[in-house]
Amino acid sequence: MSQNTVIHRIVRPAVRLIAPTRITPNHITTLRLATGLAAAFCFARGTAGALAVGAAIFLLSLLLDRADGELARQTGRMSRAGHRYDLAADCIASVAAFVGLGIGLIGSHGSAALWTGVVAGIGIGTLFAELNVINIAQVRGLDLSDGITVDPDDAMVLVPLLIWGGLAWPMTIAAAVITPVAALVLALLALRSRRR
């Protein structure tokens, strides 16, 4: 993944302020995980207010996701264990968000919402594992213009925006379709390249 995306640039000034303190990258990762789970809890409540608050908390969680690595680089505190913890926290927070959305949408869309959220969560978790744990493919940021890079992870910023726009249900359906298909395609491509 890239280290100079738009979101990295947004969090960089705040990270510079905390770099001289005793706050460690793992503290930020723990806060990222806690906020991700708090957002999922809000999503599971299913009310319009809870969804809106959950979206704001999830956006904060996404910023913290970039801040932990940025702090590690700025302070020279990079470690394999910290990187693994970061990956686990990111995966758990993302999967929990979609499962939480599925639970929260049961009231308006029935039990299909739960299963849609679970399938989306599993798809996201599988893609995450393929790209970050078993490394069957390399993903790099897309340079939109001079100095503006967007990473595939940055697409998660759409989650709160779509929720605020009243599109939580269509987004969950799209995630339940797209992420498992993408994970399957990626696995098939990896299998095909190994056979060569």
C-alpha positions as a printed NumPy array, in Angstrom:
array([[  0.   ,   0.   ,   0.   ],
       [  1.043,   3.576,  -0.547],
       [  2.434,   5.792,   2.18 ],
       [  1.624,   9.162,   0.669],
       [ -2.079,   9.064,  -0.112],
       [ -4.51 ,  11.918,   0.343],
       [ -5.518,  10.525,   3.742],
       [ -1.867,  10.229,   4.82 ],
       [ -1.446,  13.908,   3.968],
       [ -4.528,  14.804,   5.991],
       [ -3.284,  13.049,   9.152],
       [  0.394,  13.966,   8.797],
       [  0.236,  17.377,  10.582],
       [ -1.598,  15.88 ,  13.58 ],
       [  0.885,  13.018,  13.726],
       [  3.779,  15.505,  13.754],
       [  2.243,  17.059,  16.868],
       [  2.017,  13.76 ,  18.76 ],
       [  5.311,  12.285,  17.508],
       [  7.375,  13.76 ,  20.395],
       [  4.947,  12.377,  23.01 ],
       [  4.797,   8.93 ,  24.593],
       [  1.973,   7.91 ,  22.271],
       [  3.046,   4.879,  20.25 ],
       [  1.801,   3.54 ,  16.916],
       [  0.205,   0.637,  18.791],
       [ -1.775,   3.105,  20.926],
       [ -3.146,   4.614,  17.724],
       [ -3.89 ,   1.152,  16.302],
       [ -5.786,   0.236,  19.472],
       [ -7.799,   3.443,  19.197],
       [ -8.439,   2.646,  15.52 ],
       [ -9.775,  -0.783,  16.467],
       [-11.908,   0.622,  19.309],
       [-13.423,   3.318,  17.083],
       [-14.04 ,   0.795,  14.301],
       [-15.911,  -1.465,  16.723],
       [-17.789,   1.51 ,  18.189],
       [-18.89 ,   2.469,  14.677],
       [-20.067,  -1.105,  14.039],
       [-22.041,  -0.991,  17.306],
       [-23.707,   2.257,  16.207],
       [-24.48 ,   0.772,  12.797],
       [-26.085,  -2.246,  14.49 ],
       [-28.524,   0.016,  16.332],
       [-30.044,   0.84 ,  12.953],
       [-31.63 ,   4.213,  13.708],
       [-30.896,   7.167,  11.451],
       [-29.114,   8.972,  14.275],
       [-27.022,   5.944,  15.214],
       [-26.049,   5.391,  11.575],
       [-24.976,   9.041,  11.235],
       [-22.927,   8.922,  14.454],
       [-21.461,   5.554,  13.448],
       [-20.432,   7.02 ,  10.102],
       [-18.591,   9.876,  11.844],
       [-16.853,   7.437,  14.188],
       [-15.949,   5.207,  11.23 ],
       [-14.423,   8.184,   9.419],
       [-12.31 ,   8.916,  12.507],
       [-11.307,   5.245,  12.554],
       [-10.16 ,   5.485,   8.928],
       [ -8.016,   8.513,   9.743],
       [ -6.492,   6.632,  12.686],
       [ -5.772,   3.732,  10.315],
       [ -3.401,   5.998,   8.407],
       [ -2.088,   7.78 ,  11.498],
       [ -0.601,   4.683,  13.155],
       [  1.67 ,   3.867,  10.222],
       [  2.516,   7.524,   9.733],
       [  3.546,   7.773,  13.404],
       [  5.643,   4.611,  13.081],
       [  7.491,   6.055,  10.083],
       [  7.992,   9.504,  11.637],
       [  9.369,   8.091,  14.901],
       [ 11.261,   5.08 ,  13.55 ],
       [  9.056,   2.723,  15.603],
       [  8.231,   0.348,  12.772],
       [  8.057,  -3.318,  13.683],
       [  6.773,  -6.52 ,  12.185],
       [  4.537,  -7.112,  15.219],
       [  3.119,  -3.582,  14.996],
       [  2.435,  -4.04 ,  11.29 ],
       [  0.612,  -7.309,  11.955],
       [ -1.415,  -5.704,  14.721],
       [ -2.322,  -2.859,  12.353],
       [ -3.458,  -5.319,   9.675],
       [ -5.547,  -7.32 ,  12.152],
       [ -7.186,  -4.163,  13.542],
       [ -7.951,  -2.879,  10.038],
       [ -9.517,  -6.16 ,   8.979],
       [-11.585,  -6.557,  12.153],
       [-12.856,  -2.964,  11.994],
       [-13.859,  -3.241,   8.325],
       [-15.562,  -6.621,   8.687],
       [-17.363,  -5.501,  11.868],
       [-18.635,  -2.356,  10.133],
       [-20.457,  -4.332,   7.453],
       [-21.785,  -6.944,   9.854],
       [-22.996,  -4.084,  12.048],
       [-24.697,  -2.483,   9.049],
       [-26.385,  -5.783,   8.237],
       [-27.721,  -6.051,  11.784],
       [-28.863,  -2.441,  11.798],
       [-30.685,  -2.76 ,   8.505],
       [-32.786,  -5.755,   9.625],
       [-35.554,  -3.426,  10.797],
       [-36.024,  -1.901,   7.37 ],
       [-34.988,  -4.796,   5.092],
       [-35.607,  -7.991,   7.049],
       [-33.248, -10.883,   7.679],
       [-31.778, -10.528,   4.188],
       [-29.975,  -7.454,   5.533],
       [-28.145,  -9.529,   8.137],
       [-26.946, -12.026,   5.557],
       [-26.024,  -9.267,   3.128],
       [-23.877,  -7.606,   5.827],
       [-22.264, -10.921,   6.759],
       [-21.462, -11.755,   3.118],
       [-20.023,  -8.261,   2.612],
       [-17.932,  -8.658,   5.769],
       [-16.651, -12.071,   4.71 ],
       [-15.842, -10.723,   1.238],
       [-13.929,  -7.789,   2.698],
       [-12.109, -10.047,   5.149],
       [-11.18 , -12.487,   2.38 ],
       [ -9.912,  -9.733,   0.078],
       [ -7.975,  -8.254,   2.96 ],
       [ -6.353, -11.617,   3.727],
       [ -5.504, -12.208,   0.071],
       [ -3.862,  -8.808,  -0.31 ],
       [ -2.23 ,  -8.322,   3.086],
       [ -1.677, -11.71 ,   4.696],
       [ -1.04 , -14.28 ,   1.983],
       [  0.038, -11.578,  -0.477],
       [ -1.337, -13.192,  -3.614],
       [ -1.335,  -9.819,  -5.33 ],
       [  0.335,  -6.458,  -4.962],
       [ -1.803,  -3.368,  -4.726],
       [ -0.396,   0.098,  -5.087],
       [ -1.9  ,   3.514,  -5.038],
       [ -3.188,   5.251,  -8.111],
       [ -1.573,   8.602,  -8.889],
       [ -4.466,  10.841,  -9.886],
       [ -2.248,  13.861, -10.424],
       [  1.012,  15.303,  -9.212],
       [  1.147,  14.515,  -5.49 ],
       [ -2.368,  13.074,  -5.248],
       [ -2.374,   9.329,  -4.685],
       [ -5.393,   7.212,  -3.809],
       [ -5.037,   3.742,  -2.328],
       [ -7.675,   0.98 ,  -2.653],
       [ -8.1  ,   1.197,   1.147],
       [ -9.076,   4.841,   0.694],
       [-12.307,   3.651,  -0.93 ],
       [-13.554,   2.871,   2.589],
       [-14.041,   6.629,   3.012],
       [-17.116,   6.125,   0.827],
       [-18.775,   4.149,   3.638],
       [-19.571,   7.148,   5.857],
       [-20.357,   9.347,   2.847],
       [-22.869,   6.851,   1.48 ],
       [-24.419,   6.316,   4.908],
       [-24.857,  10.07 ,   5.352],
       [-26.404,  10.13 ,   1.881],
       [-29.019,   7.552,   2.919],
       [-27.46 ,   4.805,   0.808],
       [-26.442,   2.301,   3.497],
       [-28.587,  -0.507,   2.074],
       [-27.495,  -0.226,  -1.59 ],
       [-23.873,   0.117,  -0.438],
       [-24.157,  -3.042,   1.659],
       [-25.674,  -4.928,  -1.277],
       [-22.897,  -3.697,  -3.583],
       [-20.238,  -4.738,  -1.062],
       [-21.88 ,  -8.172,  -0.704],
       [-21.695,  -8.676,  -4.467],
       [-18.426,  -6.981,  -5.384],
       [-16.092,  -8.099,  -2.601],
       [-16.701, -11.869,  -2.821],
       [-16.485, -11.739,  -6.62 ],
       [-13.244,  -9.733,  -6.426],
       [-11.829, -12.181,  -3.866],
       [-12.745, -15.135,  -6.089],
       [-11.256, -13.519,  -9.206],
       [ -8.068, -12.693,  -7.319],
       [ -7.78 , -16.263,  -6.045],
       [ -8.341, -17.688,  -9.532],
       [ -5.751, -15.351, -11.052],
       [ -3.247, -16.338,  -8.377],
       [ -3.938, -20.029,  -8.962],
       [ -3.565, -19.574, -12.72 ],
       [ -0.236, -17.759, -12.347],
       [  1.12 , -20.495, -10.072],
       [  0.321, -23.151, -12.673],
       [  2.485, -21.364, -15.243]])
